[in-house]
Amino acid sequence: MRRGLMAWDADEIPIAALKGRVQRLQTGMAAAGYDALILYTNFVRSAAVSYLTAFSPYWADGVLLVPAHGEPLFATTLSKRVGNWIQTVKPVGDLVTSPTPGTVLAQRLAAGGDIRRVAILERDDFPAGLYSEIASALPGVEIVDGTDVFAAARAQCDAVEQRLLGAAARIAGEALGHLKFDVATDVGHAVGAVEQYARLQGAEETYVAIAPDLDSDRRFLRLSGNRPLGRRFAIRATVAYKGAWVRRVQTYSADPKDRSVIARADAWFNGVLARLDMRRPLGDQTVSAIADLSGAQLTHWIAEGPVGTRPLSAIASSEGPAQTDVRAPMTVLTLGLTIDGMPWCGAGLAGVNR
């Protein structure tokens, strides 16, 4: 369950921007011959519905129907009382509550007549029960995967989303930057200080992970308690603000010589993020940029972006094949280095005006 304040602000997310996103998607649907596109949302997979409606669920799940023409319709199994609250934070489209949301949406479609082709975002990951409800209520209708059409419409990062991403990035960066070594006495105190700062700055959600001893293990884990910190450690803050998600990673050391190396790597990485071109292969740009940082070797990298139902999905990495068509509106680039013999990790937002 989310713990931050969920509220729609017309100044931060104007209705006109949301309607423009829906219309852009409907244009792509028309070109693909879709009569409707259906999108699933839950606590973990909130991104697509949030992008179109500004609504992110506190709990439970729901289904959004985007017809070829007209307003979207959101269906949930929650009570009408909760539905009334949802409508206050979901300014676009109508809402229905039902124990069988898939059936309700399909029946609405069928009532309009002449429905031949319906698409589902990430069809193979769509809940089987909801799929059965839709298929049973729409016999003879072709149900296809609409992931590519949604991704094409989603690839544009409008000014509203850029502002929200910038706000989330600032919260995450400041939360990591305000961590002091007299506070970071152990894992629990370090993680708690970062999360507390982010939430006090208005983050709807904050996930903090830590690599408590980079010299022995670079994996980020959800840890707490009085576990000691190593000479060098790193913290990852994943922050949501008004449905916009980012990650930031900061490397720390109490050693003055280490901090000098970390500062040099941080400055280089900020330059990489500022220059990253989303139209070109991300791996090529990342690898070539290493030449500008003396004494550094790249150990791993991953690029993530909001291309489907998940707020941040892997779109390219050092572990996968080269990717030439990212089709993401922005990326969070995470990478690891060995520089002057010491480990360093970083992550930040690229592809938007931060």
PyMOL commands that set and color helices and strands:
alter all, ss='L'
color gray80, all
select helices_A, chain A and resi 15-32+47-53+80-88+101-112+123-125+128-137+147-154+159-177+187-200+256-275+282-292
alter helices_A, ss='H'
color red, helices_A
select strands_A, chain A and resi 36-42+61-67+73-76+94-97+117-120+142-145+205-211+232-241+244-253+296-305+313-317+331-339+342-350
alter strands_A, ss='S'
color yellow, strands_A
deselect
rebuild
show_as cartoon
